[in-house]
Every structure is written in C-alpha cells, then in structure tokens.
Amino acid sequence: MTSTLLDPLALPDFTALTPDAIAPALDAAIARHADAVAAVTRDRPTTFDQAWLPLERAEAAIDALWSAVSHLRGVADTPELRAAHAAGQEKLVQHSMAVAQNRDLYEVLTALQASPAFADLPQADRVAVEHAIRDFTLAGVALEEAERDRFAAISVELSTLSTDFGSALLDATDAWGEHITDEARLAGLSDADKAMFAAAAQAKGRDGWLVTLQMPSVNAVLTFAEDRDLRAAVYRAYGTRASDQGPNAGEYDNGPRIARILDLRREAAKLLGFPDPVALSLETKMAPNAGEVLAFLRDLGKRARPAAERDLAQLRAFAAETLGIDDFQPWDAGFAANRLRQARYAVDEQEVRGYFPVARVTAGWQALLGRLFGIRLVERDDVPLYHPDARYFDVVDDAGEVFSGLYFDLHARPGKRGGAWMAQARPRLRDGNMVRVPVAYLVCNFAPVSDAAPSLLSHNDVVTLLHETGHCLHHLFTRVDRPSIAGTSGFEWDAVELPSQLMEDFAWDRDVLTGMSGHHATGAPLPPELFEKMVAARRFQSGMFIVRQLEFALFDLLLHLGTLGSDPMEVIDAVRDEVAVIRPPEWHRFPHGFAHIFAGGYASGYYSYLWAEVLAADGFLRFAEAGLVDRATGTAFREEVLAKGATRPAADSFRAFRGRDADPTAMLARHGLLDVAEQ
C-alpha cells in the first residue's frame, strides 16, 4: 500500500489513503529522500544526471503522497485526517528544512553550476539548478549553526500555525447556522436557494431550512434576501468567523495565531538579512521592491476611489429612495446593488442564474477549450475518487494523445474549505523511460446539486470557473520536464494570475457565454438582449470592486512591512481610511478570516492579483485583435507562456506572446477607469 501511495507515475489511490496510512507512507518517502541526499553528498557527483535526478526522483515520491493528503485535507476533512495531516506536515517541514540547509548538498549544486558542462545543459535543467541554489540561500544555508536551527524551527512553527489558522476558519464556518421554519423569512430567494437551505437542514436532521456560512449560502442571502435581519445575522457571523467577536466569539479565535505568525515572519526575514517579510517575499517575484508595489497600488487607488465614492453615493440614494433603507449598512450593499443593477440595466441575477445550470456550463466550457486549444476532456470511471461530487478527465489533444489529466470538483459541502482553487495532483515527469503526464485539481464551491433543484451558477461563478481553468491550463500544458519549474511551480507569484485572469474575459463574449448556457427549465440559450444588458452592466460598481481589492493588497503589504504597527485591526482601519468607501462595523474581523495570507501562499503578495491583471488585460487584447476565440492565438499563448513554466522570466514569456511589454491602460479600460487615467 505504501508503494502505491508513493508512486509518482500513478494517479492518487484515494481508496488506500486512509488517515492511518499517511504516517508510514510519509516515513518511507522521507527515508528514501534522506538516503538520496546522503548518497549525493557522499559521492559528490559532477554531472546533472548523477547530482540532480536522484533527488528529483525522491522528491517526486514525497509529492505524490503529500499532494493527495493536502487535497483531501481541503475537500474532505475529518478529525482523523486533520490530525494525520498536522503530524505529517510538521515532520515534512522539519525534513525539508534539514535538506534546504544542508551545506554539503548546496556545495554539490554550486559545483555543478560552476562546471564547464553546465552551460551545455538544456535550459530547463540549468534553471532548475539555479532556482534550487537560490532557494537554499533563502532557507538559511549560509547562516551559522544556531541561526540555521532557529530559522528551521521558525519554519516548522509557521507551517503548523498556517494549518491551524485554516482549520479554525473551517470549523468556524461549519459551526454556525440559522435554522428557519417560517418560509416568509426567505422572501426574495429563489426556489434553488431554498432547496439548498432545505438540503442543509435535512443533512442536520432538521425540518425547514438551514442557512450556513458556505459561500453559496452567504452570497444568496446577502444578494437576494429581503429579510434585513437575516442579512445582518449572516453578515455578522461570516465577518466574525474565527475571532473574538460574533456568535462564536473566542471559540476558534485566530487572533493569537495572527500575532505569532507576524512575529515569526519578521524574525525569519531578519535572520536572512532582510528588513521585513516583504523584502524577503519580493526576492522571487517580478516587482523590484515594496516602494514600487505601494506606488502602483496607490496610483490605482487615486484613479479608482472617485469612481467608488460615486458608486456608493448612488447605492445609498437608491436604497433610501426605493428600498426604504435610510440607515444603509454593509449587509445592505449586496442586496441594494442587485436591486439597483436590476433597475438600471434590467439585469435580474436570479434570471441570469436560470440560464446557467452547471451541466450546461461545463459542456460549453469544454467546447471553449476545444476551440481555443484543440483539446477534449474524456471522462473516466476507472479512477479512484474521494467524493461523489468529484470527476476525473483525461485531457486529449487533437492527435488523440492523452497529455494531461484533471480532477473536477465543483460543489460546496461540509468539510470542504471555501473558495476556489487549482492544485497540482501530479507534475509532468520524465526520467529516462519513465513518463508521467501532469494532472491538476480544479475545485470550486458552487451551489450543491439536489433532487429538488439543479445547481444554478451566477455569472460570477462562470467567471470563477474560467479563472481556475487558466491556472489548470498553466499546469496541464507545460512542456518542462523538471517539476520544480514546470507549470505554476517556480513561476513568479505576482505573474501567476496572468493565465487565470486572461481566461476570465472569455466570460464576456456573447458566443462563448451563449454556448455555456441553457435554461434549466426550457433549455433555451441566454437571450441576446439579456447578454447585452449584462455587458452594459459589466462595470457596474467597478470602482467599489477595485478599492476592495486595494484594501486587501495594502493591508497585506503594510501589515508585513510593519510601518503602521503590528495590530491587524489598526492596520486595516488605516488602510480603510486611505482607500475604502464602505466601513464595516467595529466588531468586524476581516483579518481573522484572511486565509490567503495566513493559511495560503499570498503573504506579502496579495498585490499579485492586481499586478498580474496588467499582464492579463493586455494579453487578452491579442485574442480580441484576432477575433477572440482564435486557435492560432491560443496556440501562441500555450507555447510562449503556458508551456514554458519558469524556464525564463514571466516578463520574457509575456513579451514573446504579446510582442512587447504590457500596456497598463488595458487594465484600466477593463474596469472603466481609462477616462480617469487620461485626465
């Protein structure tokens, strides 16, 4: 069983991956890797095949196991799995730090880099070694022993804190529910939403309806519920998750974890000679320094805030004059925005969702991938899966070759963390006669399927699907044989959103969107007149959207810079003074749920979404100039960006595709801010 779980050439065996199986399999994988490191440092080989490939083989076995364990932890959490994951994660980080601080291994790789034959290696092999040497330095290999030990201890503790942060957030999400027995409280919500709430109640052995903090539930209530008290209750419960406030105050509080995470990140940066965690983070990104990132964000803020203030003024006036809401509150924003959008553009979000049942969306999505890239998704029923919601596809090119694979998991459920993401299941791997095609996980949290109603997607859900598709394509289309720099691995983090954000714009093409639609009751495609109304409303409240993203990015950057202090609530208040137009109540605890930076990979890097959007918006223009869904342009994007991975800087890949550097005006136009830029 252990050998099955560690086989990088096979798909994950989820039937064998029980909590009890994790520890022995991980111990075996770590032992193999330690043996490989010992052999390389003992023999001091001087060729790439002898010095690098044994390490890569052993790392592939660890990744084969741990990518599957981490995936299960995110999509099918149980107390037993959580405990096994936490114990294994600590053990794995300890081993990884010991290897990353191994000076003998570092010297083998630097000697390989200095050898005369190094220049003749394929580019991917050279870059993989260069990235590894850089990573040794950033892991403290050059520190004295006491400092190395301290840096390693910090890394282990940070990993544990990150896991615990996410666990607390998941527990807090699952802990709250509003049980409703009077259907009048659900006025404004669709039959599909009510069916979702009824299924949640039934799962808990209750009658009536249960509103939860799963994202489809939260979005439905805050957008459509006429019951203002219900909106306020959901807003408060969601905005105080895992904090010292709200209905579960103190029970899952992430506050102490945030404080400890920040202290440790600052200590780690200083040990390596960096003034703060931001400077350390930017060592591996496109942006040259924190000053340039702050200037970029604040310039965007100056352009966007006047538009955001106009958006809010219009929303407040509409709420007062039309909805009778004189004391406008944050929990009124989504509801009032939907009603204003409907009044101004005749776009009813409930009507729009009716045209996007999940089956029709995914069929149209597959057709788009075929038209853009010449690929087909062929579903298999012989692959072990971890939940009935999950599906597996072979990804086949137009020559009939299976060149990658995709796990597909779209629906929200208890035990599954919120949000949407792509993760690597298997890398592209080639070692002699061994070949493994890349495999990805595509995960979303759309409304569950039930017997009473279909899963209907909002247009934002369609955008989300295309966004995560872009990340998946980056992994699946790689032609790089070194896993550490293939696909999204090693790619500059502030450029990694380029493929995902570029793919989003296809959701605004009439033919594409019509092809992804089909009314759940009649099968009729999205009417042209409704599409035109959606396009007219595309930039509705875009100013408010941008300043919200700026709020997240500036909070992350300034908190890690430490220039405004260490109290996250004081920092978020200062950031809101600068850019926000809607102020949450004093009891709101946004930082305590900000998993991107405290339990994910975006610490000191949340600005990446906006930074990469400059590339994505301008890159999409090449598709538009070629007629949009253009196979030749898709092929160019695939070959020059997606296939190259981190074998060259992201800026070079963008230039190869676009023929020049990115023009930031495309991003401003995307949000309707170009007129502001020209003033």
C-alpha positions in Angstrom: 0.0 0.0 0.0 2.8 2.4 0.9 4.5 1.9 -2.5 1.2 2.7 -4.2 0.8 5.9 -2.3 4.4 6.9 -3.2 4.2 6.2 -6.9 4.5 9.4 -8.9 3.7 7.6 -12.1 0.3 6.5 -10.9 -2.8 8.6 -10.0 -3.5 9.1 -6.3 -5.1 6.0 -4.7 -7.7 7.7 -2.6 -9.2 4.4 -1.5 -5.9 3.4 0.2 -5.2 6.9 1.5 -6.7 6.5 5.0 -5.5 8.6 7.9 -3.7 5.5 9.4 -1.8 5.0 6.1 -0.4 8.5 6.0 2.4 8.3 8.6 4.0 5.1 7.4 3.9 6.2 3.8 5.4 9.6 4.7 8.1 8.0 6.8 9.1 5.8 3.9 9.2 8.7 1.5 11.3 10.8 3.8 13.7 7.9 4.4 14.1 7.4 0.6 14.8 11.1 0.2 17.2 11.2 3.0 19.1 8.3 1.5 19.3 10.1 -1.8 20.6 13.2 -0.2 23.2 11.2 1.7 24.4 9.4 -1.4 24.7 12.6 -3.4 26.6 14.4 -0.6 28.9 11.3 -0.1 29.7 10.7 -3.7 29.9 14.4 -4.8 28.8 13.7 -8.4 29.6 16.3 -11.0 27.0 15.6 -13.7 23.4 16.6 -13.8 22.1 13.1 -14.2 24.0 11.9 -11.1 23.6 15.0 -8.9 20.1 16.2 -9.7 18.0 13.3 -10.9 18.2 11.1 -7.8 17.0 14.0 -5.7 14.2 14.7 -8.1 13.0 11.1 -8.1 12.9 11.0 -4.3 11.1 14.4 -4.2 8.5 13.1 -6.7 7.6 10.3 -4.3 7.0 12.7 -1.4 5.0 15.0 -3.6 2.9 12.1 -4.9 1.8 11.4 -1.4 1.6 14.8 0.1 -0.3 16.5 -2.7 -3.0 13.9 -2.3 -3.1 14.3 1.5 -3.3 18.1 1.3 -6.0 17.8 -1.3 -8.1 15.6 0.9 -7.5 17.9 3.8 -9.1 20.7 1.7 -12.0 18.8 0.2 -13.0 16.0 2.6 -11.8 17.0 6.0 -12.3 14.7 9.0 -10.9 15.0 12.6 -8.7 11.9 11.9 -7.4 13.2 8.6 -6.7 16.6 10.2 -4.6 15.0 12.9 -2.7 12.9 10.5 -2.1 15.8 8.2 -0.9 18.1 11.0 1.6 15.4 12.3 2.8 14.7 8.8 3.1 18.4 7.9 5.4 19.1 10.8 7.6 16.1 10.1 7.8 17.1 6.4 8.7 20.7 7.1 11.4 19.5 9.5 12.9 17.3 6.9 12.6 19.9 4.1 14.4 22.5 6.2 17.2 20.0 7.1 17.7 19.4 3.3 17.4 23.0 2.4 20.1 23.9 5.0 22.4 21.1 4.0 25.7 22.8 3.1 27.2 19.7 1.5 24.3 19.4 -0.8 24.4 23.1 -1.6 28.1 22.7 -2.5 27.4 19.9 -4.8 24.9 22.0 -6.7 27.1 25.1 -6.8 29.9 22.9 -8.1 27.6 21.6 -10.8 26.7 25.1 -11.7 30.3 26.1 -12.0 31.3 23.1 -14.1 32.2 23.6 -17.8 29.5 21.2 -18.9 26.7 23.2 -17.1 26.4 25.7 -20.0 25.6 22.9 -22.4 22.7 21.5 -20.4 19.1 22.1 -21.6 17.7 25.4 -20.4 15.2 23.8 -18.0 18.0 21.8 -16.3 20.1 24.9 -15.8 17.2 27.0 -14.5 16.1 24.2 -12.1 19.6 24.1 -10.5 19.8 27.9 -10.4 16.4 28.1 -8.6 17.4 25.4 -6.2 20.6 27.3 -5.3 18.6 30.5 -4.7 16.1 28.6 -2.5 19.0 27.1 -0.4 20.1 30.7 0.3 16.6 31.8 1.2 16.3 28.8 3.5 19.3 30.0 5.5 22.0 27.6 4.3 24.6 30.3 4.8 23.7 31.1 8.4 25.7 30.0 11.4 24.5 26.8 13.1 22.5 28.4 15.8 20.8 30.8 13.4 20.1 27.9 10.9 18.5 25.9 13.7 16.4 28.9 14.7 15.3 29.5 11.1 14.3 25.9 10.7 12.3 26.0 14.0 10.5 29.1 12.8 9.6 27.4 9.5 8.1 24.4 11.3 6.1 26.6 13.7 4.8 28.8 10.8 3.7 25.7 8.9 1.7 24.5 12.0 0.2 27.9 12.6 -0.9 28.2 9.0 -2.6 24.8 9.1 -4.2 25.7 12.4 -5.5 29.0 11.0 -7.2 27.2 8.2 -8.6 24.6 10.5 -10.1 27.2 12.8 -11.7 29.0 9.9 -13.2 25.8 8.5 -14.5 24.9 12.0 -16.0 28.3 12.5 -17.6 28.2 9.1 -19.2 24.8 9.8 -20.2 25.7 13.4 -22.8 28.4 12.6 -26.3 28.1 11.1 -29.6 29.9 11.1 -32.4 27.5 11.4 -35.5 28.8 9.7 -39.0 27.4 10.0 -41.0 30.4 8.6 -40.6 30.5 4.8 -41.6 34.2 4.8 -38.1 34.9 6.1 -36.7 33.6 2.8 -38.6 36.1 0.6 -36.6 37.2 -2.4 -34.6 33.9 -2.6 -35.1 31.5 -5.5 -36.5 28.0 -5.3 -33.0 26.7 -6.0 -31.7 28.7 -3.0 -34.5 27.4 -0.8 -33.8 23.8 -1.9 -30.1 24.3 -1.0 -31.1 25.5 2.5 -33.6 22.7 2.9 -31.0 20.1 1.9 -28.6 21.6 4.5 -31.4 21.3 7.2 -32.1 17.7 6.2 -28.4 16.8 6.5 -28.6 18.0 10.1 -31.8 16.1 10.8 -33.9 19.2 10.9 -37.0 20.3 9.1 -37.4 23.7 7.4 -34.3 25.5 6.1 -30.8 26.0 7.3 -28.7 29.0 6.2 -25.0 28.2 6.6 -21.7 30.1 6.1 -20.8 28.1 3.0 -20.2 30.7 0.2 -23.3 29.8 -2.0 -25.5 30.3 1.1 -23.8 33.6 2.2 -23.9 35.0 -1.3 -27.6 34.1 -1.8 -28.7 35.7 1.4 -26.6 38.9 1.1 -27.7 39.4 -2.5 -31.4 38.4 -2.6 -32.9 38.0 0.9 -35.5 40.7 1.6 -35.3 40.0 5.4 -32.8 42.6 6.6 -32.4 40.9 9.9 -31.4 37.7 8.2 -28.8 39.6 6.0 -27.4 41.2 9.2 -27.1 37.9 11.0 -25.3 36.2 8.1 -23.0 39.2 7.6 -22.1 39.3 11.3 -21.5 35.6 11.6 -19.4 35.5 8.4 -17.4 38.6 9.2 -16.5 37.4 12.7 -15.5 33.9 11.9 -12.6 32.5 13.9 -12.4 35.7 16.0 -13.1 37.2 19.5 -16.4 38.6 18.2 -19.7 37.3 16.8 -21.9 34.4 17.7 -19.0 32.0 18.4 -16.7 34.6 20.0 -13.4 33.2 21.2 -14.2 29.6 20.3 -11.9 29.4 17.2 -10.1 32.7 17.6 -7.3 33.2 15.1 -6.1 36.5 16.7 -3.3 34.9 18.7 -2.2 32.9 15.6 -2.0 36.1 13.5 0.2 37.8 16.1 2.5 34.8 16.3 2.7 34.4 12.5 3.7 38.0 12.1 6.4 37.8 14.8 7.9 34.7 13.3 7.8 36.0 9.7 9.6 39.2 10.8 12.2 37.2 12.7 12.8 34.9 9.8 13.3 37.8 7.4 15.8 39.5 9.7 17.8 36.2 10.2 18.3 36.2 6.4 19.3 39.8 6.3 16.1 41.3 5.0 14.5 44.3 6.7 11.0 42.8 6.7 9.0 39.9 5.2 8.0 41.9 2.2 11.6 42.3 1.1 12.1 38.6 1.5 8.9 37.8 -0.4 9.9 40.0 -3.4 13.2 38.2 -3.9 11.3 35.6 -6.0 8.7 38.0 -7.7 8.6 40.3 -10.6 8.2 43.5 -8.6 11.5 45.0 -7.7 10.7 46.4 -4.2 7.9 47.4 -1.8 8.1 51.0 -2.8 7.2 50.3 -6.4 4.3 48.0 -5.4 2.9 50.6 -3.0 3.2 53.3 -5.7 1.4 51.0 -8.1 -1.4 50.3 -5.6 -1.8 53.9 -4.5 -1.8 55.2 -8.0 -4.6 52.8 -8.8 -6.4 53.9 -5.7 -6.3 57.6 -6.8 -7.9 56.6 -10.1 -10.5 54.2 -8.5 -11.6 55.9 -5.4 -13.6 58.8 -7.0 -15.5 56.2 -9.0 -16.1 54.1 -5.9 -17.4 57.1 -4.0 -19.8 57.8 -6.8 -20.9 54.2 -6.8 -21.6 54.3 -3.1 -23.5 57.6 -3.2 -25.7 56.2 -5.9 -26.2 53.0 -4.0 -27.1 54.8 -0.8 -29.6 57.1 -2.6 -31.3 54.2 -4.3 -31.5 52.2 -1.0 -33.1 55.2 0.7 -35.5 56.3 -2.1 -36.5 52.9 -3.5 -35.9 50.3 -0.7 -36.7 52.4 2.3 -33.3 51.8 3.8 -32.3 55.2 5.4 -29.5 53.8 7.6 -27.5 52.0 5.0 -25.3 49.2 6.4 -22.7 46.9 4.9 -25.1 44.0 4.9 -27.4 46.0 2.7 -24.8 46.6 0.0 -25.1 43.3 -2.0 -28.9 43.4 -1.8 -29.2 47.0 -2.8 -26.6 46.6 -5.6 -28.6 43.7 -7.1 -31.8 45.8 -7.0 -30.1 48.9 -8.4 -28.4 46.8 -11.2 -31.8 45.3 -12.0 -33.5 48.8 -12.1 -30.7 50.4 -14.1 -29.9 47.7 -16.5 -32.9 45.3 -16.2 -30.5 42.6 -15.2 -32.0 40.2 -12.6 -29.4 38.0 -11.2 -31.9 35.3 -10.4 -33.0 35.4 -14.1 -29.3 35.2 -15.2 -28.7 32.2 -13.0 -31.6 30.3 -14.5 -29.6 30.1 -17.8 -26.5 28.6 -16.2 -27.3 25.1 -14.8 -23.9 23.5 -14.0 -24.2 20.8 -16.6 -24.8 23.3 -19.5 -22.0 25.5 -18.2 -19.4 22.6 -18.1 -20.5 21.4 -21.6 -19.9 24.9 -23.0 -16.7 25.2 -21.1 -15.4 22.0 -22.7 -16.4 23.3 -26.1 -14.5 26.6 -25.5 -11.3 24.7 -24.6 -11.6 22.7 -27.8 -12.0 25.8 -29.9 -9.1 27.7 -28.2 -6.6 24.9 -27.7 -7.8 21.9 -29.7 -8.3 19.7 -26.6 -11.0 17.3 -25.5 -11.9 16.2 -21.9 -12.7 12.5 -21.8 -14.3 11.4 -18.5 -13.1 8.1 -16.9 -15.0 5.9 -14.5 -12.0 3.7 -13.5 -10.1 6.3 -11.4 -10.4 6.2 -7.6 -12.2 9.3 -6.4 -12.6 10.8 -2.9 -16.2 12.1 -3.1 -19.3 11.5 -5.3 -19.1 15.2 -6.4 -15.6 14.6 -7.9 -15.0 13.6 -11.6 -11.8 12.7 -13.5 -11.0 13.6 -17.1 -8.2 12.6 -19.5 -7.1 15.7 -21.4 -6.6 14.7 -25.0 -5.1 16.7 -27.9 -6.3 16.8 -31.4 -4.0 13.9 -32.3 -5.7 11.7 -29.8 -2.8 11.7 -27.3 -3.6 11.9 -23.5 -1.2 14.6 -22.4 -2.6 15.5 -19.0 -5.4 14.8 -16.5 -7.9 16.8 -14.5 -9.9 16.2 -11.3 -13.1 18.3 -11.3 -14.9 19.1 -8.0 -17.4 22.0 -8.2 -19.8 21.9 -5.3 -19.8 23.2 -1.7 -20.3 20.8 1.2 -19.4 20.5 4.9 -15.8 19.6 5.4 -14.6 21.4 2.3 -12.8 24.7 2.6 -14.4 27.7 0.9 -13.3 29.4 -2.2 -12.0 28.1 -5.5 -8.5 26.9 -6.4 -6.2 24.8 -8.6 -3.7 22.4 -7.1 -1.2 20.0 -8.6 -2.0 16.4 -8.3 0.9 15.2 -10.4 3.7 17.1 -12.2 5.0 16.4 -15.6 7.8 14.0 -15.0 10.3 12.4 -17.4 13.2 10.4 -16.3 14.7 8.0 -18.8 11.9 5.7 -19.9 9.6 6.9 -17.1 6.8 9.3 -18.3 4.1 10.9 -16.2 1.7 13.5 -17.7 0.7 16.4 -15.5 -2.6 16.2 -13.5 -4.4 19.0 -11.8 -7.3 19.5 -9.3 -9.9 22.1 -10.2 -12.0 22.9 -7.1 -14.9 25.3 -6.7 -17.7 25.9 -4.2 -20.8 26.2 -6.3 -24.4 25.5 -5.1 -24.9 21.8 -4.3 -26.9 19.6 -6.6 -30.1 18.3 -5.0 -33.1 16.2 -6.1 -35.3 19.3 -5.6 -33.4 21.8 -7.8 -30.4 21.9 -10.1 -27.2 23.7 -9.3 -27.5 27.1 -10.9 -24.5 29.3 -11.4 -24.2 33.0 -11.3 -22.3 34.8 -14.0 -19.6 35.4 -11.3 -19.5 31.6 -10.9 -18.8 31.2 -14.6 -16.0 33.7 -14.3 -14.6 31.8 -11.4 -14.6 28.5 -13.3 -12.7 30.2 -16.2 -10.3 31.7 -13.7 -9.4 28.4 -12.2 -9.2 26.9 -15.6 -6.4 29.3 -16.5 -4.4 28.1 -13.5 -5.1 24.5 -14.6 -4.0 25.1 -18.2 -0.7 26.6 -16.9 0.0 23.2 -15.2 -1.5 20.9 -17.8 0.1 22.5 -20.8 3.7 22.5 -19.5 6.4 21.1 -21.7 9.0 21.4 -19.0 10.4 18.1 -17.6 11.7 19.5 -14.3 8.8 19.6 -11.8 10.2 22.4 -9.7 9.9 24.9 -12.6 7.1 23.4 -14.6 3.6 25.0 -14.9 3.0 27.3 -11.9 5.9 25.9 -9.9 8.7 28.5 -9.6 6.7 31.0 -11.7 6.9 34.5 -10.3 3.9 34.7 -7.9 2.9 38.2 -9.0 2.6 36.9 -12.5 0.9 33.6 -11.8 -2.6 35.1 -12.2 -1.9 36.0 -15.8 -3.4 32.9 -17.3 -6.4 32.8 -14.9 -7.3 36.5 -15.2 -6.9 36.3 -19.0 -9.3 33.4 -19.2 -11.9 35.4 -17.2 -12.5 37.8 -20.1 -13.9 35.0 -22.3 -17.0 35.0 -20.0 -17.9 38.4 -21.6 -18.0 37.1 -25.1 -21.6 36.6 -26.5 -20.9 33.4 -28.4 -18.8 31.9 -25.6 -21.4 32.7 -22.9 -24.3 31.6 -25.0 -22.5 28.3 -25.6 -22.3 27.8 -21.9 -25.9 28.5 -21.3 -29.2 26.6 -21.5 -32.2 27.5 -19.2 -32.7 24.9 -16.6 -36.5 24.6 -17.4 -36.6 25.1 -21.1 -33.1 24.6 -22.4 -33.2 27.9 -24.2 -29.8 29.7 -24.6 -29.1 33.0 -23.0 -31.2 35.6 -24.9 -29.1 38.2 -26.9 -31.0 41.0 -25.2 -30.1 39.7 -21.7 -26.5 39.3 -22.7 -26.4 42.9 -23.9 -27.9 44.1 -20.6 -25.2 42.1 -18.8 -22.4 43.7 -20.9 -23.9 47.2 -20.2 -23.8 46.4 -16.5 -20.3 44.9 -16.6 -18.5 47.8 -15.0 -21.4 48.5 -12.6 -19.7 49.4 -9.3 -16.3 48.6 -10.6 -14.8 51.4 -8.6 -16.1 49.7 -5.4 -14.6 46.4 -6.5 -11.2 47.9 -7.2 -10.9 49.7 -3.9 -11.9 46.5 -2.1 -9.1 44.7 -3.8 -6.8 47.5 -2.9 -7.9 47.3 0.7 -6.8 43.6 0.8 -3.5 44.2 -1.0 -2.5 47.3 1.0 -3.5 45.6 4.3 -1.3 42.6 3.5 1.7 44.7 2.4 1.6 47.3 5.2 1.0 44.7 7.9 4.1 42.8 6.8 6.1 46.0 6.4 5.2 46.9 10.0 5.2 50.7 9.2 1.7 51.0 10.8 2.4 48.7 13.7 1.5 45.1 14.4 -2.1 45.3 15.3 -4.1 43.9 12.3 -7.2 45.9 13.3 -5.3 49.1 13.5 -3.7 48.4 10.1 -6.9 47.6 8.4 -8.5 50.7 9.8 -5.7 52.9 8.5 -5.9 51.2 5.1 -9.7 51.8 5.0 -9.1 55.5 5.8 -6.9 55.6 2.7 -8.9 53.6 0.1 -12.2 52.2 1.4 -15.7 53.7 0.9 -17.7 51.1 2.9 -16.6 50.8 6.5 -17.6 47.6 8.4 -18.7 47.9 12.0 -16.1 47.9 14.8 -16.8 44.3 15.6 -16.0 43.1 12.1 -12.9 40.9 12.0 -11.7 40.6 8.4 -8.1 39.7 9.2 -9.2 36.6 11.2 -10.6 35.0 8.0 -8.0 36.2 5.5 -6.7 32.7 4.7 -4.9 33.9 1.5 -2.1 35.5 3.6 -2.3 33.5 6.9 -3.1 30.0 5.6 -2.1 30.3 1.9 0.7 31.4 -0.4 -0.2 35.1 -0.7 1.6 36.6 2.3 3.3 39.9 1.3 2.0 39.1 -2.2 -1.8 39.7 -2.3 -1.0 42.6 -4.6 -0.3 39.9 -7.2 -3.9 39.8 -8.4 -3.8 43.5 -9.5 -0.2 43.4 -10.7 -0.8 40.4 -12.9 -4.1 41.8 -14.2 -2.0 44.4 -16.1 -0.5 41.5 -18.0 -3.8 39.6 -18.3 -5.8 42.5 -19.6 -3.2 43.4 -22.3 -2.6 39.8 -23.2 -6.3 39.3 -23.8 -6.3 42.1 -26.3 -4.2 39.9 -28.6 -7.1 37.4 -28.6 -9.6 40.2 -29.3 -7.5 41.5 -32.1 -7.5 38.1 -33.7 -11.3 37.6 -33.4 -11.3 36.4 -29.8 -11.8 32.6 -29.9 -8.8 32.1 -32.2 -7.0 28.8 -32.3 -3.7 30.3 -33.6 -3.6 32.8 -30.8 -4.5 30.1 -28.3 -1.6 28.0 -29.6 0.8 31.0 -29.3 -0.4 31.6 -25.7 0.1 27.9 -24.9 3.6 27.7 -26.4 5.0 31.0 -25.3 3.5 31.3 -21.8 1.8 28.2 -20.5 4.3 25.6 -21.8 7.4 27.4 -20.7 6.8 27.4 -16.9 9.6 29.2 -15.0 12.3 28.3 -17.5 12.5 32.0 -18.3 11.2 35.2 -16.5 7.5 35.8 -16.8 8.1 39.1 -18.4 10.1 37.4 -21.2 7.3 34.9 -21.8 4.7 37.8 -21.9 6.9 39.7 -24.5 7.2 36.5 -26.6 3.5 36.2 -26.7 2.5 39.9 -27.0 5.5 41.2 -28.9 6.1 44.0 -26.4 5.8 44.9 -22.7 2.4 45.1 -21.1 0.4 48.3 -21.6 -1.3 49.2 -18.3 -4.1 51.1 -20.0 -5.8 47.8 -20.9 -6.3 47.0 -17.2 -7.7 50.5 -16.6 -10.1 50.1 -19.5 -11.1 46.7 -18.2 -12.6 48.4 -15.1 -13.9 51.5 -16.9 -11.2 53.7 -15.3 -9.4 54.8 -18.5 -11.2 58.1 -18.6 -9.8 58.8 -15.2 -6.3 57.9 -16.3 -6.4 60.3 -19.2 -7.4 63.3 -17.0 
